């Protein structure tokens, strides 16, 4: 996904969330297929953990294998992550969060960003801790705050609160503030940046199966017409290119299963979305997948 995002205009990409402690186990670390390549441009390693020393050592390890930026995840709402007192749980412990920021900031010379949600929940106590972390991060010289407009407890329900993201920028005008959440098309992205006065945005779910969103956004931002979406044949070719990248790192069955979430994204703008989605989800082999893509996208 990072290769395609960069090819179609993303100036920066991140890994998925990686447990920091993995970097301390050489065999496990070497088995991961995540190191950036020359085809990806600037890539940030998104790490997660609760121990400042381990996070600092992990950050240094990721920089040593080629990552140009470290992102500290204080946002993940997954129950298994919260049980480890990591991710979004750290919004309940601002002192620990700030210690992590300080330790990592002192361990690497590359840019360091943090990703956080708008509090653990919507209580006043939680919001006070959110602002404490923002203040502490800015004081520690963080390079950017990436703010998602939902609390940890909200998961992905309802719409994200972009007013709170705008308020972060208002309170910390000299800091680099990046917004996140519900960015599914180029028009919305440009609108959010301008109306909230932000320095940028992170595109996540909106880019799944839709790497063209980056060039589309750049065109609108520059005042140019939005490019036409590639025809179905080109979409199918990109689909298969993406799948083959996944297949290089996993067995056939695992790659088919893992790729389903991307398959759904590539179906989103297809005129026969429901039918092609059913065929792709039903695929159990590489041949099944290629047959469906050839049928619905006209590839081959």
C-alpha positions as a printed Julia matrix, in Angstrom:
300×3 Matrix{Float64}:
   0.0     0.0     0.0
   2.83    2.42    0.82
   4.41    1.91   -2.6
   1.15    2.68   -4.39
   0.35    5.63   -2.15
   3.75    7.16   -2.9
   3.4     6.46   -6.63
   0.08    8.28   -6.71
   1.17   11.34   -4.79
   1.44   10.71   -1.03
   4.45   12.68    0.27
   4.66   10.58    3.43
   3.42    7.14    4.46
   3.4     5.18    7.71
   3.57    1.54    8.62
   0.68   -0.07   10.41
   1.0    -0.15   14.19
   4.01   -2.21   15.35
   4.64   -3.31   18.93
   7.81   -1.57   20.09
   9.08   -4.59   22.01
   9.41   -6.56   18.77
  12.38   -4.36   17.88
  14.22   -5.74   20.91
  13.96   -9.34   19.66
  16.31   -9.67   16.69
  14.78  -12.79   15.13
  11.22  -11.48   15.34
  12.33   -8.07   14.1
  14.12   -9.54   11.08
  11.06  -11.63   10.14
   8.89   -8.55    9.7
   8.29   -7.42    6.13
   8.08   -3.71    6.71
  11.43   -2.1     5.89
  11.03    0.83    3.51
  12.24    0.52   -0.07
  13.47    3.05   -2.62
   9.98    3.03   -4.18
   8.3     4.45   -1.09
   9.81    7.86   -0.4
   9.67    9.03    3.22
   8.19    6.34    5.51
   7.4     6.64    9.19
   7.42    3.72   11.62
   4.32    3.78   13.82
   5.2     2.2    17.15
   3.16    1.3    20.18
   4.1     0.52   23.78
   3.85    1.67   27.37
   7.5     1.69   28.52
   9.52    4.85   27.73
  12.86    3.01   27.59
  11.59    0.27   25.28
   9.91    2.83   23.03
  13.16    4.8    22.8
  15.23    1.71   21.95
  12.64    0.6    19.39
  12.62    4.02   17.74
  16.39    3.89   17.32
  16.14    0.37   15.85
  13.58    1.45   13.27
  15.66    4.44   12.24
  18.66    2.13   11.83
  16.81    0.03    9.21
  15.83    3.02    7.1
  12.76    4.72    8.49
  12.86    8.5     8.24
  10.3     9.32   10.91
   8.91    7.86   14.13
   5.21    8.05   15.02
   4.08    7.3    18.58
   0.62    5.78   18.69
  -1.54    7.05   21.57
  -4.73    6.39   19.63
  -5.32    2.7    18.94
  -8.68    1.64   20.49
  -8.26   -2.13   20.07
  -9.16   -3.95   23.32
  -6.0    -6.1    23.24
  -3.9    -2.93   22.98
  -5.76   -1.19   25.8
  -5.24   -4.24   28.01
  -1.49   -3.73   27.56
  -1.87   -0.11   28.72
  -0.69    1.01   25.28
  -2.19    2.97   22.4
  -5.28    4.91   23.41
  -4.9     3.83   27.04
  -2.04    6.31   27.41
  -4.52    9.15   27.07
  -5.46    8.21   30.65
  -1.83    8.57   31.77
  -0.42   11.87   30.52
   2.73   11.64   32.64
   3.68    8.33   31.03
   2.79    9.61   27.56
   5.02   12.65   28.0
   7.87   10.49   29.34
   7.61    8.36   26.2
   7.71   11.43   23.99
  10.77   12.76   25.83
  12.62    9.43   25.72
  12.0     8.88   22.01
  12.74   12.5    21.14
  16.12   12.14   22.86
  16.93    8.8    21.19
  16.58    9.75   17.52
  17.48   12.72   15.36
  14.69   12.23   12.81
  11.24   13.84   13.1
   8.93   12.4    15.76
   5.15   12.68   15.59
   2.36   11.49   17.88
  -1.03   10.15   16.92
  -3.76   10.66   19.5
  -7.53   10.63   19.79
  -9.65   13.37   21.37
  -9.52   11.88   24.85
 -10.12    8.4    26.21
 -13.81    9.26   26.58
 -15.86   12.44   26.53
 -15.58   13.26   30.24
 -14.06   16.55   31.36
 -11.3    14.68   33.17
 -10.38   12.87   29.98
 -10.34   16.11   27.97
  -8.12   17.76   30.6
  -5.64   14.91   30.2
  -5.84   15.22   26.41
  -4.86   18.89   26.61
  -2.12   18.06   29.1
  -0.59   15.61   26.61
  -0.86   18.11   23.76
   0.84   20.78   25.87
   3.54   18.38   27.0
   4.2    17.15   23.46
   4.64   20.68   22.15
   6.93   21.53   25.07
   9.06   18.46   24.3
   9.53   19.62   20.71
   7.31   17.11   18.95
   7.39   17.64   15.2
   3.66   17.14   14.65
   0.48   16.15   16.46
  -1.87   13.94   14.45
  -5.32   14.27   16.01
  -8.3    11.99   15.37
 -11.6    13.59   16.28
 -13.11   10.65   18.16
 -12.42    9.44   21.67
 -10.99    5.98   22.24
 -14.33    4.78   23.56
 -16.13    5.93   20.4
 -14.05    3.62   18.2
 -15.25    4.52   14.66
 -18.88    5.25   15.52
 -20.61    8.43   14.37
 -18.6    11.23   12.77
 -15.28   12.56   13.97
 -15.25   15.93   15.75
 -13.27   18.28   13.56
 -14.0    21.21   15.86
 -11.71   19.73   18.5
  -8.99   19.27   15.87
  -9.41   22.91   14.87
  -9.19   23.93   18.53
  -5.87   22.11   18.89
  -4.48   24.26   16.09
  -5.99   27.38   17.67
  -4.36   26.63   21.04
  -1.0    25.7    19.53
  -0.69   27.87   16.41
   3.07   27.4    16.08
   2.85   23.6    16.21
   2.27   21.37   13.19
  -1.24   19.97   13.59
  -2.52   17.23   11.29
  -6.13   16.06   11.23
  -7.51   12.55   10.81
 -10.88   10.89   10.42
 -13.59   10.32    7.8
 -11.5    11.58    4.89
 -12.99    9.58    2.04
 -12.66   11.96   -0.92
 -10.48   14.8    -2.15
 -13.17   17.46   -1.76
 -13.62   16.72    1.95
  -9.87   16.66    2.53
  -9.3    20.11    1.04
 -12.3    21.49    2.91
 -11.06   20.17    6.26
  -7.55   21.58    5.84
  -8.86   25.03    4.9
 -11.75   25.38    7.35
  -9.78   24.01   10.32
  -6.57   25.9     9.5
  -4.54   22.71    9.63
  -1.06   21.96    8.35
  -2.19   18.73    6.71
  -4.19   15.54    7.11
  -3.62   11.81    7.34
  -5.65    9.74    4.88
  -6.33    6.24    6.17
  -9.52    4.35    5.27
 -10.14    6.71    2.35
  -7.01    5.38    0.62
  -7.91    1.69    0.93
  -8.4     0.51   -2.63
  -8.17    4.13   -3.74
  -4.54    5.28   -4.09
  -5.67    7.91   -6.62
  -7.06   10.01   -3.77
  -3.64   11.58   -3.22
  -3.23   13.0    -6.73
  -6.88   14.06   -6.73
  -6.37   15.99   -3.5
  -3.17   17.62   -4.73
  -4.91   18.81   -7.89
  -7.78   20.42   -5.99
  -5.4    21.96   -3.48
  -3.36   23.49   -6.31
  -6.52   24.88   -7.92
  -6.49   22.43  -10.82
  -9.4    20.29  -12.0
  -9.76   16.96  -10.27
  -8.25   14.23  -12.49
 -10.62   11.67  -13.93
 -10.53    8.33  -12.17
  -8.6     5.7   -14.17
 -10.72    3.4   -16.31
 -11.69   -0.02  -15.0
  -8.81   -1.76  -16.75
  -6.2     0.41  -15.06
  -7.99    0.01  -11.73
  -7.83   -3.76  -12.19
  -4.14   -3.63  -13.03
  -3.39   -1.64   -9.88
  -5.53   -4.1    -7.9
  -3.42   -7.04   -9.09
  -0.15   -5.17   -8.57
  -1.21   -4.5    -5.0
  -2.19   -8.11   -4.45
   1.14   -9.41   -5.78
   3.01   -7.17   -3.34
   1.05   -8.76   -0.5
   1.58  -12.26   -1.91
   5.35  -11.81   -1.81
   5.26  -11.73    2.0
   2.62  -14.37    2.82
   1.35  -17.77    1.79
  -1.38  -17.82   -0.86
  -4.2   -18.43    1.59
  -2.99  -15.8     4.05
  -2.48  -13.25    1.29
  -5.99  -13.86   -0.06
  -7.5   -13.39    3.38
  -5.38  -10.37    4.22
  -6.18   -8.67    0.92
  -9.97   -8.85    1.37
 -10.13   -5.48    3.11
  -8.33   -3.91    0.15
 -10.55   -5.77   -2.31
 -13.61   -4.13   -0.79
 -11.96   -0.73   -1.24
 -11.24   -1.34   -4.92
 -14.91   -2.29   -5.4
 -16.21    0.94   -3.89
 -16.37    2.89   -7.16
 -17.15   -0.03   -9.47
 -20.6     0.21  -11.16
 -21.27   -3.44  -10.2
 -19.88   -3.09   -6.71
 -21.98   -5.69   -4.92
 -21.47   -8.42   -7.5
 -17.73   -8.0    -7.85
 -17.35   -7.72   -4.08
 -19.12  -11.06   -3.64
 -16.82  -12.73   -6.2
 -13.66  -11.32   -4.62
 -14.63  -12.26   -1.09
 -15.47  -15.77   -2.29
 -12.01  -16.19   -3.85
  -9.98  -18.99   -2.25
  -6.95  -18.98   -4.54
  -4.86  -16.72   -6.73
  -6.62  -18.13   -9.8
 -10.03  -17.3    -8.31
  -8.9   -13.73   -7.65
  -7.47  -13.25  -11.14
 -10.59  -14.73  -12.73
 -12.81  -12.27  -10.86
 -10.64   -9.27  -11.69
 -10.48  -10.27  -15.36
 -14.27  -10.65  -15.42
 -15.17   -7.37  -13.74
 -12.25   -5.09  -14.62
 -11.41   -6.39  -18.09
  -7.77   -7.1   -17.27
  -5.89   -9.58  -19.43
